[in-house]
């Protein structure tokens, strides 16, 4: 008997956790944190409705927090077996888990200082010790090669183009003939995304667990390099600095690459670029290590190292960041967090926003309630460190940098696949999943939008 339980990413985008049970074998695919609204975040404090020690293996599709961030808590609850993932995912997950533990500790300290938690004292969800224990259990496996997860479950990782090291996971249950085949999409990347290969075609399967993040939306049309060139040149004309808000892992590295392409082609001047985020710098070192996994179709750099050119500066220490904050004239500062909720970017915003010569780039979707969303909505001031900062700088957007396939691209990705017995649409809000389900039904795919905690038998 096989069955699948949805412990996360059901009718929501976050907290990916799927438990596959085959007879007495239990395998978890992804182990992510819930993010967003408080009602979701509170779920991170709940233990799973089964002993963590009863799970035989964990598989990871990629390193983003909503897919790996619950691992330290799972390990603290008693999980002690390997966690399988690609080699690049292993290195990026280490960075992300340690950063998450640091943030958990910082948030708990803030709640205790302000006395705003019902818990006395407020505790972190997990600490650095828990994160390091989880990291020690990460085990890299080669992509495109079958391996035994735990009999009778076998798996292979296949590039899905969402992030460095991101994979869909193909599973075969080999205690029957023919094997029962299950495919977990992970997060499907975009076609022609900078740095990443296009998502590999999905192999035929009996059951498909497919993300639906952009199941009801299309990405903006237009050439990404053209848009970036136009905005950067206009910013240089204004004579001020250029501040780019960016997520530390993935987006920052794409921006550096695209700027390098434009500079090498002479489409924008060669100006200093500062990557001001310790986490981004650490992630960039991983990108450099796995350079053979890059897709550099956007432009030939003439053999120049993407990350080690003379005008690219990796800013690690607080003192170095303070010096960058004083830089005048045309220069690019890439800093996190991407939605401006915290981090070094706040100090750059305080300095740059009041000057109309400066430009602030917003790099993607901005959640309501964040400073990034306030800037996107045209607010005249934003509050930083207890002060209202006037917004006089030019606010620009960089369209087309989302890491997720949109509705059209998801349908294209599934185009050549024979319809499985069932498709489970996850990792999407209800309206996104329903819109994609309707289109897939028209193409002969039987679809289900599972609910959180729902268990569905397979192979019956």
C-alpha positions as CSV (number, residue, x, y, z in Angstrom):
1,X,0.0,0.0,0.0
2,X,1.2,3.5,-0.8
3,X,-0.2,6.8,0.4
4,X,0.7,10.5,0.3
5,X,0.0,13.0,3.1
6,X,0.3,16.8,2.5
7,X,1.8,18.3,5.7
8,X,2.5,21.6,3.9
9,X,2.2,23.7,0.7
10,X,-1.5,22.6,0.5
11,X,-3.7,25.6,-0.5
12,X,-0.7,27.8,0.3
13,X,2.7,28.6,-1.2
14,X,4.8,27.8,1.8
15,X,5.8,25.0,4.2
16,X,6.4,22.3,1.6
17,X,6.3,18.8,3.3
18,X,5.0,15.7,1.6
19,X,5.1,12.3,3.4
20,X,5.1,9.2,1.1
21,X,4.4,6.0,2.9
22,X,4.9,2.6,1.2
23,X,4.1,-0.3,3.5
24,X,6.3,0.4,6.6
25,X,8.7,2.8,4.7
26,X,8.2,6.6,5.3
27,X,9.9,9.2,3.0
28,X,9.5,12.9,3.4
29,X,9.9,15.1,0.3
30,X,10.9,18.6,1.3
31,X,10.8,20.0,4.8
32,X,10.0,23.6,4.6
33,X,9.0,26.5,6.9
34,X,5.6,28.1,6.7
35,X,6.0,31.8,6.0
36,X,3.7,34.8,5.6
37,X,0.6,35.4,7.8
38,X,0.9,34.7,11.5
39,X,-1.6,31.9,11.3
40,X,0.7,30.0,8.9
41,X,3.9,30.9,10.9
42,X,2.4,29.5,14.1
43,X,2.2,26.1,12.4
44,X,6.0,25.9,12.5
45,X,5.7,25.4,16.3
46,X,3.5,22.3,15.8
47,X,5.2,18.9,15.9
48,X,4.4,16.6,13.0
49,X,1.5,14.3,13.7
50,X,3.9,11.4,13.6
51,X,7.2,10.7,15.4
52,X,10.1,12.3,13.5
53,X,12.1,9.2,14.4
54,X,9.7,7.1,12.3
55,X,10.7,8.9,9.1
56,X,13.2,6.8,7.2
57,X,14.6,9.4,4.8
58,X,14.1,13.0,3.6
59,X,14.6,14.3,0.1
60,X,15.0,18.0,-0.8
61,X,14.1,19.6,-4.2
62,X,16.1,22.8,-3.5
63,X,17.5,25.1,-0.8
64,X,14.9,27.8,-0.3
65,X,13.6,28.2,3.2
66,X,10.1,27.2,2.5
67,X,11.5,23.8,1.3
68,X,14.3,23.2,3.9
69,X,13.7,25.5,6.8
70,X,11.9,23.0,9.1
71,X,14.8,20.5,9.0
72,X,16.5,21.7,12.2
73,X,13.2,21.3,14.1
74,X,12.7,17.9,12.6
75,X,16.1,16.8,13.7
76,X,15.5,18.2,17.2
77,X,12.3,16.1,17.3
78,X,14.4,12.9,16.7
79,X,15.0,12.5,12.9
80,X,18.5,11.1,12.6
81,X,18.8,9.7,9.0
82,X,20.3,11.1,5.8
83,X,18.7,14.1,4.0
84,X,19.3,13.6,0.2
85,X,19.7,16.5,-2.2
86,X,21.9,17.8,-5.0
87,X,25.4,18.9,-4.3
88,X,24.7,22.6,-4.9
89,X,21.5,22.4,-2.7
90,X,23.6,21.0,0.1
91,X,26.0,24.0,0.1
92,X,23.2,26.6,-0.3
93,X,21.0,24.9,2.4
94,X,23.9,25.1,4.9
95,X,24.0,28.9,4.3
96,X,20.2,29.3,4.5
97,X,19.8,27.2,7.6
98,X,22.5,29.0,9.6
99,X,21.0,32.3,8.6
100,X,17.5,31.1,9.6
101,X,18.8,30.0,13.0
102,X,20.4,33.5,13.5
103,X,17.1,35.2,12.6
104,X,15.2,32.9,14.9
105,X,17.5,33.9,17.8
106,X,17.3,37.6,16.9
107,X,13.5,37.6,16.7
108,X,13.2,35.9,20.1
109,X,15.6,38.4,21.6
110,X,13.5,41.3,20.2
111,X,10.2,39.8,21.5
112,X,11.8,39.4,25.0
113,X,13.1,43.0,24.9
114,X,9.8,44.4,23.9
115,X,7.7,42.1,26.1
116,X,5.4,41.3,23.2
117,X,5.3,37.5,23.4
118,X,2.9,35.4,25.4
119,X,5.8,33.1,26.1
120,X,8.1,34.0,29.0
121,X,10.7,33.9,27.8
122,X,10.2,33.8,24.0
123,X,12.3,31.1,22.5
124,X,13.7,30.6,19.0
125,X,12.1,28.0,16.8
126,X,15.6,26.4,16.7
127,X,19.1,27.6,17.3
128,X,22.5,27.3,15.5
129,X,23.2,24.0,17.3
130,X,20.0,22.5,15.8
131,X,20.9,23.9,12.3
132,X,24.4,22.4,12.4
133,X,23.0,19.0,13.4
134,X,20.6,19.1,10.4
135,X,23.5,20.3,8.1
136,X,25.6,17.2,9.1
137,X,22.7,15.0,7.9
138,X,22.7,16.5,4.4
139,X,24.0,14.0,1.8
140,X,24.6,15.1,-1.8
141,X,23.6,12.7,-4.6
142,X,24.4,13.0,-8.3
143,X,21.7,14.4,-10.5
144,X,20.1,12.2,-13.2
145,X,21.2,9.0,-11.4
146,X,18.8,6.5,-9.7
147,X,19.6,5.7,-6.1
148,X,17.9,3.6,-3.4
149,X,16.3,5.9,-0.9
150,X,14.9,3.2,1.4
151,X,13.5,0.0,-0.1
152,X,11.3,-0.2,-2.0
153,X,11.6,3.5,-2.8
154,X,14.1,4.7,-5.5
155,X,14.6,8.2,-6.7
156,X,16.6,10.4,-9.1
157,X,17.1,14.2,-9.1
158,X,16.4,16.1,-12.4
159,X,17.3,19.8,-13.0
160,X,14.2,22.0,-12.9
161,X,15.8,25.4,-13.5
162,X,14.4,27.3,-10.5
163,X,17.7,27.9,-8.5
164,X,21.2,26.6,-8.6
165,X,20.9,22.9,-7.7
166,X,17.1,22.8,-7.8
167,X,15.5,19.5,-9.0
168,X,12.3,17.7,-9.5
169,X,12.3,14.3,-7.8
170,X,11.2,11.3,-9.7
171,X,10.3,8.3,-7.5
172,X,9.8,4.7,-8.4
173,X,8.2,2.2,-5.9
174,X,9.9,-1.0,-7.0
175,X,8.0,-3.6,-5.0
176,X,5.5,-4.0,-7.9
177,X,5.7,-4.6,-11.6
178,X,5.6,-2.2,-13.3
179,X,6.9,0.2,-10.6
180,X,4.6,2.9,-9.4
181,X,6.0,6.3,-10.6
182,X,5.5,9.5,-8.7
183,X,7.0,12.9,-9.7
184,X,7.4,15.9,-7.3
185,X,7.9,19.0,-9.4
186,X,9.5,21.1,-6.7
187,X,9.5,24.7,-7.9
188,X,9.5,24.8,-11.7
189,X,11.9,27.4,-13.1
190,X,11.3,29.8,-16.0
191,X,12.4,29.3,-19.5
192,X,15.3,31.6,-20.6
193,X,16.0,32.6,-17.0
194,X,19.5,34.1,-16.5
195,X,22.1,31.7,-15.0
196,X,19.8,28.7,-14.9
197,X,19.1,26.0,-17.5
198,X,15.5,25.6,-18.7
199,X,13.5,23.1,-16.7
200,X,14.0,19.6,-18.0
201,X,10.9,17.9,-19.5
202,X,9.0,16.0,-16.9
203,X,9.2,12.2,-17.3
204,X,6.0,10.2,-17.5
205,X,4.5,9.2,-14.2
206,X,1.4,7.8,-12.5
207,X,1.1,10.7,-10.0
208,X,2.3,14.2,-10.3
209,X,2.7,16.7,-7.4
210,X,2.9,20.0,-9.2
211,X,3.5,23.5,-8.0
212,X,1.0,26.2,-8.9
213,X,2.5,29.4,-7.6
214,X,1.8,31.4,-10.7
215,X,-1.1,29.2,-11.9
216,X,-3.3,32.2,-12.5
217,X,-0.7,34.8,-13.7
218,X,1.6,35.6,-16.5
219,X,5.0,37.3,-16.2
220,X,5.4,40.7,-17.9
221,X,6.4,40.6,-21.6
222,X,9.6,42.2,-22.9
223,X,13.3,41.6,-22.9
224,X,14.9,41.6,-19.4
225,X,18.2,43.0,-20.6
226,X,16.6,45.8,-22.6
227,X,14.6,46.9,-19.5
228,X,17.6,46.7,-17.2
229,X,19.8,48.6,-19.7
230,X,17.2,51.4,-20.0
231,X,16.7,51.8,-16.3
232,X,20.4,51.7,-15.4
233,X,21.4,54.3,-18.0
234,X,18.6,56.6,-16.9
235,X,19.8,56.2,-13.3
236,X,23.4,57.1,-14.3
237,X,22.0,60.2,-16.1
238,X,20.5,61.3,-12.9
239,X,24.0,61.3,-11.4
240,X,23.3,59.5,-8.2
241,X,23.7,56.0,-6.8
242,X,21.8,52.8,-7.7
243,X,20.4,50.7,-4.9
244,X,19.0,47.3,-5.9
245,X,16.9,45.4,-3.3
246,X,17.5,41.7,-3.8
247,X,17.1,38.3,-2.2
248,X,20.4,37.0,-1.0
249,X,20.4,33.6,-2.7
250,X,19.7,33.4,-6.5
251,X,18.4,36.9,-7.3
252,X,21.6,38.7,-6.3
253,X,23.7,36.5,-8.4
254,X,21.4,36.9,-11.4
255,X,21.7,40.7,-11.1
256,X,25.5,40.6,-11.1
257,X,25.5,38.4,-14.1
258,X,23.1,40.6,-16.1
259,X,25.0,43.8,-15.2
260,X,28.2,42.1,-16.4
261,X,26.6,41.1,-19.7
262,X,25.4,44.7,-20.3
263,X,28.8,46.2,-19.3
264,X,30.8,43.7,-21.5
265,X,28.5,44.5,-24.5
266,X,29.0,48.3,-23.9
267,X,25.3,48.8,-23.3
268,X,25.9,50.4,-19.9
269,X,29.1,52.0,-18.6
270,X,31.4,49.8,-16.5
271,X,30.7,51.2,-13.0
272,X,31.5,49.7,-9.5
273,X,29.1,47.0,-8.3
274,X,29.0,46.3,-4.5
275,X,27.3,43.1,-3.2
276,X,26.6,44.2,0.3
277,X,25.2,41.1,2.2
278,X,27.3,38.5,4.0
279,X,24.7,35.8,3.1
280,X,24.8,36.9,-0.6
281,X,28.6,36.8,-0.6
282,X,28.6,33.3,0.8
283,X,26.0,32.2,-1.7
284,X,28.0,33.7,-4.5
285,X,31.0,31.6,-3.5
286,X,28.8,28.5,-4.0
287,X,27.6,29.8,-7.4
288,X,31.3,30.3,-8.3
289,X,32.1,26.7,-7.2
290,X,29.3,25.3,-9.3
291,X,30.1,27.4,-12.4
292,X,29.7,24.4,-14.7
293,X,26.0,24.4,-13.8
294,X,25.4,27.9,-15.2
295,X,23.6,28.7,-18.4
296,X,25.2,31.9,-19.8
297,X,23.0,32.3,-22.9
298,X,22.3,36.0,-22.2
299,X,25.8,37.1,-23.4
300,X,29.4,36.2,-23.9
301,X,31.7,37.7,-21.2
302,X,34.8,37.1,-23.3
303,X,36.3,34.8,-20.7
304,X,35.9,37.3,-17.8
305,X,35.0,35.8,-14.5
306,X,31.5,36.7,-13.6
307,X,32.2,37.1,-9.9
308,X,35.8,38.2,-9.8
309,X,36.0,41.2,-12.2
310,X,37.8,44.3,-11.0
311,X,34.6,46.4,-10.7
312,X,32.7,43.7,-8.6
313,X,33.2,44.1,-4.9
314,X,32.1,41.6,-2.3
315,X,31.2,43.4,1.0
316,X,31.5,41.2,4.0
317,X,32.1,43.3,7.2
318,X,30.0,46.0,8.8
319,X,32.8,48.4,8.4
320,X,33.1,47.8,4.7
321,X,29.3,48.3,4.4
322,X,29.6,51.6,6.2
323,X,32.2,52.7,3.6
324,X,29.9,51.6,0.7
325,X,27.1,53.7,2.2
326,X,29.3,56.8,1.7
327,X,30.0,56.1,-2.0
328,X,29.0,58.9,-4.3
329,X,28.4,59.0,-8.0
330,X,27.4,56.2,-10.3
331,X,27.7,52.9,-8.6
332,X,25.4,49.9,-8.0
333,X,24.8,48.6,-4.5
334,X,23.0,45.2,-4.3
335,X,21.7,44.5,-0.8
336,X,19.2,42.5,1.1
337,X,16.5,41.9,2.2
338,X,14.7,41.8,-1.0
339,X,11.5,43.3,0.5
340,X,13.4,45.7,2.7
341,X,12.1,44.2,6.0
342,X,15.6,44.2,7.6
343,X,19.3,43.9,6.9
344,X,21.9,46.3,5.6
345,X,19.7,47.7,2.9
346,X,17.8,49.8,5.6
347,X,21.0,51.9,6.2
348,X,21.4,52.4,2.4
349,X,17.7,53.4,2.1
350,X,18.0,56.0,4.9
351,X,20.9,57.6,3.0
352,X,19.6,57.2,-0.6
353,X,15.9,57.7,-0.5
354,X,15.8,61.5,0.3
355,X,17.9,62.4,-2.8
356,X,16.1,62.6,-6.2
357,X,19.3,61.8,-8.0
358,X,19.4,58.3,-6.6
359,X,17.5,55.3,-7.9
360,X,16.1,52.4,-5.9
361,X,15.3,49.2,-7.8
362,X,12.6,46.8,-6.6
363,X,13.3,43.3,-7.8
364,X,10.1,41.4,-7.9
365,X,6.9,40.8,-6.0
366,X,6.5,42.8,-2.7
367,X,4.3,41.4,0.0
368,X,1.7,43.9,1.5
369,X,3.0,45.4,4.7
370,X,6.6,45.5,3.7
371,X,8.7,48.6,3.0
372,X,9.2,47.3,-0.5
373,X,5.4,47.3,-1.1
374,X,5.2,50.8,0.4
375,X,7.7,52.0,-2.2
376,X,6.0,50.1,-5.0
377,X,2.7,51.8,-4.0
378,X,4.2,55.2,-4.2
379,X,4.3,56.1,-0.5
380,X,5.9,59.5,0.2
381,X,7.6,58.3,3.4
382,X,8.7,55.0,4.8
383,X,9.6,54.3,8.4
384,X,13.1,53.0,9.2
385,X,14.6,52.7,12.6
386,X,11.9,54.8,14.2
387,X,12.1,57.7,11.7
388,X,10.0,58.7,8.7
389,X,12.3,58.8,5.7
390,X,11.1,60.9,2.7
391,X,11.0,59.1,-0.6
392,X,12.4,61.4,-3.2
393,X,14.6,58.9,-5.1
394,X,13.4,57.4,-8.3
395,X,11.7,54.0,-7.7
396,X,12.2,51.5,-10.6
397,X,11.2,47.9,-11.1
398,X,13.1,45.1,-12.7
399,X,10.4,42.9,-14.4
400,X,11.0,39.3,-15.3
401,X,13.2,38.1,-12.5
402,X,10.8,35.8,-10.8
403,X,12.2,32.3,-10.4
404,X,8.8,30.5,-11.0
405,X,7.3,29.4,-14.2
406,X,4.1,31.3,-14.9
407,X,0.8,29.8,-16.1
408,X,1.8,29.7,-19.7
409,X,5.2,28.2,-18.9
410,X,3.8,25.5,-16.6
411,X,1.4,24.4,-19.3
412,X,4.3,24.3,-21.8
413,X,6.4,22.3,-19.3
414,X,3.6,19.7,-19.1
415,X,2.8,19.7,-22.8
416,X,4.6,16.5,-23.8
417,X,3.7,14.5,-20.7
418,X,1.1,11.7,-21.0
419,X,-1.7,12.5,-18.5
420,X,-0.9,10.8,-15.2
421,X,-3.6,9.0,-13.2
422,X,-3.8,12.1,-11.0
423,X,-2.2,15.5,-10.6
424,X,-2.0,17.1,-7.2
425,X,-1.7,20.9,-7.4
426,X,0.2,22.4,-4.4
427,X,2.5,25.3,-3.5
428,X,-0.1,27.9,-4.7
429,X,-2.9,29.9,-3.2
430,X,-6.3,28.5,-3.8
431,X,-7.2,30.8,-6.7
432,X,-3.9,30.0,-8.5
433,X,-4.3,26.3,-8.1
434,X,-8.0,26.4,-9.2
435,X,-7.1,28.4,-12.4
436,X,-4.4,26.0,-13.3
437,X,-6.6,23.0,-12.5
438,X,-9.3,24.2,-14.9
439,X,-6.8,24.5,-17.8
440,X,-5.2,21.1,-17.1
441,X,-8.7,19.5,-16.9
442,X,-9.3,20.8,-20.4
443,X,-6.1,19.0,-21.5
444,X,-7.2,15.7,-20.1
445,X,-5.4,15.9,-16.7
446,X,-7.4,14.7,-13.6
447,X,-6.5,17.3,-10.9
448,X,-6.9,17.5,-7.2
449,X,-6.2,20.4,-4.9
450,X,-5.3,18.7,-1.6
451,X,-6.0,20.1,1.8
452,X,-3.5,20.5,4.6
453,X,-3.1,17.2,6.4
454,X,-5.0,15.2,3.8
455,X,-3.9,11.7,3.1
456,X,-4.6,10.2,-0.3
457,X,-4.0,6.5,-1.2
458,X,-2.0,5.8,-4.4
459,X,-2.1,2.9,-6.8
460,X,-5.7,1.9,-5.9
